[in-house]
Amino acid sequence: MTTLDELPIRDDLRGLSPYGAPQKHVRIALNVNENTHGIPEEVVDHVLAALGSAVRGMNRYPDREFTELREHLARYLSGPEGTIHPEQVWAANGSNEILQQILQAFGGPGRSVLGFPPTYSMHSILAAGTGTRWIAAERDAAYEISVPTAVAAVEAHRPDLVFLCAPNNPTGTPLTIDVIEAVYDATDGIVVVDEAYAEFMPDDAPSALTLLPGRPRLIVSRTMSKAFAFAGARLGYLAADPVIADALRLVRLPYHLSALTQAAAIAALQCAPQMLAMVDEIRGQRDRLIRDLPALGFTPLPSWSNFVLFGGVEDPHRTFEALLAEDILIRDVGIPHHLRVTAGTEEETTAFLEALGRIRA
Ligand SMILES: *Cc1c(COP(=O)(O)O)cnc(C)c1O
């Protein structure tokens, strides 16, 4: 057995750590912000039927342009705030692959991407993987980003891309669209808004999708992994000017979305109301966490997502391990004195709060 250091690996990958959210079999998994409600049985049947037809055609390569899937995604994104056309949509195996393709097309050696940590850990990992220099900008107090702070960072660093996360992971905090608009105006580069948790935002909070008309360098990234309860299927997507898809066609692998993935995602999108039925309930459990954690001595941050970051944790590692001993898995995101927990079902959230209360006492 040789060590990684002995292999002729790229110099810029030496010493880096891979994405590493612990995967453990536990009774209650509240660690990676999945929708913890099961898929409704009628949707399971519908997806299975679609997969059956897809299997019969699997001697052929799938539709490289995933045309039908893009029509369904466009319909899903369209609403009172505006219409998204199928040619504005692009999809990949999770929004992680979407972000990777964006960096392959617009980043790379000699180029840079600006982000605002603490933010989604994959943003800097994908930058490293594509040889794009990661620039970490500062946030304001309470993890907020004001317009002047964002614009000053963009003007100071002149990055080729800016990654914004709205609402932000791991803090859950909102990012209002005036900041996105100001960042777009301050740069000539690509502005990516990672809206993985968009469906959990307040109903009256506008998405960055509303900013797309007239902004060809703006990309809004979404996923079926969170609210849509489809993390295992691996389906992420974006909305942007159609020319963005032309750029990504240059770097994507041919037939990157398998026939099974396309069929399953289309079938699930046909059942969108059922798949999203628990979103209000999850928002309720999130608000319950924010309401109840202070009584246990913790300080939760405001959240527009399906998780809550809370401070006041004396020893996050010890609390994490004590919860794990009760078969409850949450996330230590490396922020001193903080832990992050996903809003689960009512029962899971109750079990978490009770266990945390016992550990605190
Ligand atoms: C979970 C998450 C994703 C989702 O990644 P997928 O590859 O679509 O599963 C993307 N961005 C953020 C900020 C996330 O938290």
The ligand as an SDF file (V2000), in Angstrom:
LIG
                    3D

 15 15  0  0  0  0  0  0  0  0999 V2000
  -27.3010   20.1810   -0.3100 C   0  0  0  0  0  0  0  0  0  0  0  0
  -26.7970   21.3240   -1.0970 C   0  0  0  0  0  0  0  0  0  0  0  0
  -26.6440   21.2140   -2.4600 C   0  0  0  0  0  0  0  0  0  0  0  0
  -27.1760   19.9840   -3.1060 C   0  0  0  0  0  0  0  0  0  0  0  0
  -26.3450   19.2460   -3.7850 O   0  0  0  0  0  0  0  0  0  0  0  0
  -26.9180   18.1080   -4.7630 P   0  0  0  0  0  0  0  0  0  0  0  0
  -25.6880   17.7600   -5.4930 O   0  0  0  0  0  0  0  0  0  0  0  0
  -27.9680   18.7410   -5.6170 O   0  0  0  0  0  0  0  0  0  0  0  0
  -27.4680   17.0260   -3.9070 O   0  0  0  0  0  0  0  0  0  0  0  0
  -26.2150   22.3010   -3.1850 C   0  0  0  0  0  0  0  0  0  0  0  0
  -25.9400   23.4550   -2.5640 N   0  0  0  0  0  0  0  0  0  0  0  0
  -26.0890   23.6140   -1.2470 C   0  0  0  0  0  0  0  0  0  0  0  0
  -25.8490   24.9270   -0.6140 C   0  0  0  0  0  0  0  0  0  0  0  0
  -26.5240   22.5410   -0.4710 C   0  0  0  0  0  0  0  0  0  0  0  0
  -26.6540   22.6900    0.8370 O   0  0  0  0  0  0  0  0  0  0  0  0
  1  2  1  0
  2  3  1  0
  2 14  2  0
  3  4  1  0
  3 10  2  0
  4  5  1  0
  5  6  1  0
  6  7  2  0
  6  8  1  0
  6  9  1  0
 10 11  1  0
 11 12  2  0
 12 13  1  0
 12 14  1  0
 14 15  1  0
M  END
$$$$
